[in-house]
Amino acid sequence: MRLSDLSERLELVIGSQYCDSWRKDMVLPDLGLSVDGAVSAGVETSAIWRAVCNFVEVPATLL
């Protein structure tokens, strides 16, 4: 998954109004990092997306 795909999915799930803050501040339990922290650490975007899906209720069409 490309980073741009991850960003688009996050905006759909979190909402564009809160997405930037959420990416920086919300620590995903599966990774122990925020989305931005995981990207900086080199975690694969597909693994980040799975961690997001585990943390929030995600519509089945976005999995």
N, CA, C and O of each residue as an XYZ file, in Angstrom:
252
protein
N       0.839     -1.170      0.000
C       0.000      0.000      0.000
C       0.890      1.242      0.000
O       1.858      1.340      0.755
N       0.539      2.165     -0.852
C       1.300      3.420     -0.903
C       0.898      4.317      0.266
O      -0.192      4.179      0.821
N       1.777      5.220      0.626
C       1.507      6.165      1.702
C       0.293      7.024      1.374
O      -0.495      7.349      2.262
N       0.136      7.390      0.114
C      -1.025      8.203     -0.269
C      -2.323      7.429     -0.064
O      -3.338      8.017      0.310
N      -2.306      6.108     -0.307
C      -3.495      5.282     -0.059
C      -3.831      5.242      1.433
O      -4.994      5.355      1.820
N      -2.816      5.083      2.249
C      -3.019      5.086      3.689
C      -3.622      6.415      4.131
O      -4.563      6.437      4.924
N      -3.096      7.498      3.632
C      -3.601      8.827      3.998
C      -5.056      8.998      3.593
O      -5.856      9.533      4.361
N      -5.402      8.553      2.404
C      -6.794      8.652      1.936
C      -7.723      7.836      2.817
O      -8.806      8.298      3.176
N      -7.311      6.639      3.164
C      -8.146      5.782      4.005
C      -8.319      6.377      5.396
O      -9.409      6.336      5.966
N      -7.245      6.927      5.932
C      -7.338      7.548      7.247
C      -8.317      8.717      7.233
O      -9.105      8.876      8.165
N      -8.273      9.527      6.194
C      -9.213     10.654      6.098
C     -10.654     10.171      6.023
O     -11.548     10.793      6.597
N     -10.883      9.072      5.322
C     -12.240      8.525      5.236
C     -12.731      8.019      6.588
O     -13.895      8.208      6.942
N     -11.855      7.386      7.331
C     -12.244      6.768      8.599
C     -12.269      7.780      9.740
O     -13.211      7.796     10.532
N     -11.259      8.610      9.829
C     -11.121      9.544     10.947
C     -11.826     10.864     10.655
O     -12.347     11.517     11.559
N     -11.835     11.243      9.392
C     -12.397     12.532      8.999
C     -11.279     13.524      8.750
O     -10.299     13.575      9.492
N     -11.435     14.295      7.716
C     -10.361     15.225      7.331
C     -10.089     16.280      8.396
O      -8.969     16.780      8.503
N     -11.096     16.618      9.177
C     -10.939     17.656     10.200
C      -9.987     17.218     11.321
O      -9.257     18.044     11.868
N      -9.992     15.944     11.660
C      -9.199     15.451     12.793
C      -8.007     14.595     12.385
O      -7.178     14.244     13.225
N      -7.917     14.261     11.124
C      -6.937     13.281     10.676
C      -5.496     13.664     11.005
O      -4.745     12.832     11.515
N      -5.097     14.896     10.726
C      -3.709     15.300     10.978
C      -3.331     15.158     12.445
O      -2.263     14.639     12.771
N      -4.202     15.615     13.319
C      -3.941     15.514     14.754
C      -3.926     14.057     15.193
O      -3.061     13.651     15.968
N      -4.875     13.273     14.705
C      -4.988     11.863     15.083
C      -3.745     11.102     14.675
O      -3.234     10.288     15.444
N      -3.250     11.359     13.464
C      -2.044     10.684     12.962
C      -0.839     10.925     13.862
O      -0.008     10.036     14.049
N      -0.749     12.119     14.415
C       0.398     12.500     15.247
C       0.269     12.029     16.686
O       1.249     11.609     17.302
N      -0.953     12.101     17.220
C      -1.135     11.941     18.660
C      -1.636     10.584     19.130
O      -1.317     10.169     20.244
N      -2.408      9.885     18.315
C      -3.022      8.634     18.752
C      -2.034      7.476     18.610
O      -1.584      7.160     17.509
N      -1.707      6.856     19.731
C      -0.793      5.717     19.710
C      -1.603      4.446     19.471
O      -2.550      4.150     20.199
N      -1.216      3.713     18.452
C      -1.898      2.468     18.104
C      -1.335      1.339     18.971
O      -0.139      1.055     18.910
N      -2.174      0.701     19.769
C      -1.691     -0.336     20.683
C      -0.906     -1.458     20.003
O       0.066     -1.962     20.565
N      -1.317     -1.848     18.808
C      -0.626     -2.942     18.115
C       0.810     -2.590     17.748
O       1.653     -3.476     17.610
N       1.087     -1.302     17.591
C       2.429     -0.878     17.170
C       3.198     -0.153     18.267
O       4.428     -0.104     18.238
N       2.483      0.407     19.229
C       3.136      1.223     20.255
C       3.626      2.542     19.708
O       4.468      3.198     20.321
N       3.107      2.935     18.561
C       3.499      4.177     17.886
C       2.268      4.843     17.298
O       1.246      4.193     17.076
N       2.369      6.132     17.047
C       1.332      6.816     16.280
C       1.508      6.446     14.813
O       2.509      5.834     14.441
N       0.549      6.811     13.989
C       0.674      6.557     12.549
C       1.924      7.247     12.021
O       2.730      6.626     11.329
N       2.092      8.524     12.342
C       3.271      9.248     11.855
C       4.566      8.657     12.406
O       5.573      8.589     11.702
N       4.534      8.230     13.667
C       5.711      7.596     14.255
C       6.058      6.293     13.572
O       7.230      5.985     13.355
N       5.035      5.528     13.232
C       5.255      4.257     12.549
C       5.806      4.475     11.145
O       6.697      3.750     10.704
N       5.275      5.475     10.445
C       5.795      5.805      9.112
C       7.266      6.195      9.224
O       8.096      5.733      8.440
N       7.586      7.040     10.192
C       8.979      7.481     10.382
C       9.899      6.326     10.750
O      11.077      6.325     10.392
N       9.357      5.340     11.469
C      10.153      4.182     11.886
C      10.306      3.147     10.778
O      11.029      2.163     10.937
N       9.626      3.369      9.657
C       9.754      2.452      8.531
C       8.809      1.262      8.554
O       9.016      0.288      7.830
N       7.777      1.335      9.378
C       6.791      0.256      9.410
C       6.022      0.276      8.089
O       5.679      1.346      7.585
N       5.753     -0.892      7.535
C       5.029     -0.966      6.272
C       3.630     -0.382      6.433
O       2.965     -0.595      7.446
N       3.200      0.353      5.420
C       1.908      1.024      5.500
C       0.756      0.030      5.658
O      -0.242      0.349      6.303
N       0.875     -1.153      5.087
C      -0.191     -2.146      5.247
C      -0.296     -2.593      6.705
O      -1.398     -2.854      7.188
N       0.817     -2.683      7.403
C       0.805     -3.040      8.823
C       0.202     -1.905      9.654
O      -0.510     -2.147     10.628
N       0.492     -0.684      9.262
C      -0.087      0.469      9.955
C      -1.600      0.461      9.776
O      -2.348      0.666     10.732
N      -2.048      0.222      8.540
C      -3.485      0.191      8.275
C      -4.179     -0.913      9.080
O      -5.263     -0.690      9.618
N      -3.575     -2.087      9.168
C      -4.158     -3.171      9.969
C      -4.263     -2.757     11.438
O      -5.248     -3.073     12.106
N      -3.251     -2.053     11.936
C      -3.276     -1.587     13.321
C      -4.388     -0.559     13.522
O      -5.057     -0.562     14.555
N      -4.585      0.313     12.545
C      -5.683      1.278     12.616
C      -7.009      0.530     12.634
O      -7.884      0.842     13.442
N      -7.165     -0.447     11.758
C      -8.403     -1.230     11.679
C      -8.694     -1.943     12.992
O      -9.852     -2.043     13.398
N      -7.674     -2.431     13.647
C      -7.853     -3.097     14.932
C      -8.254     -2.129     16.030
O      -8.896     -2.520     17.004
N      -7.878     -0.867     15.877
C      -8.111      0.141     16.918
C      -9.461      0.836     16.782
O     -10.090      1.160     17.789
N      -9.907      1.067     15.572
C     -11.180      1.775     15.342
C     -12.115      0.881     14.536
O     -11.673     -0.054     13.868
N     -13.372      1.167     14.602
C     -14.324      0.428     13.777
C     -14.205      0.934     12.343
O     -14.449      2.107     12.062
N     -13.832      0.040     11.456
C     -13.612      0.402     10.076
C     -14.682     -0.263      9.212
O     -14.941     -1.457      9.364
N     -15.299      0.484      8.321
C     -16.268     -0.147      7.419
C     -15.617     -1.292      6.644
O     -14.476     -1.176      6.196
N     -16.329     -2.368      6.492
C     -15.791     -3.563      5.852
C     -15.280     -3.275      4.449
O     -14.351     -3.937      3.989
N     -15.864     -2.305      3.762
C     -15.439     -1.991      2.399
C     -14.043     -1.382      2.353
O     -13.434     -1.323      1.285
N     -13.535     -0.935      3.476
C     -12.204     -0.321      3.481
C     -11.109     -1.270      3.927
O      -9.935     -0.898      3.911
N     -11.455     -2.476      4.322
C     -10.432     -3.412      4.805
C      -9.601     -3.952      3.723
O      -8.700     -4.751      3.977
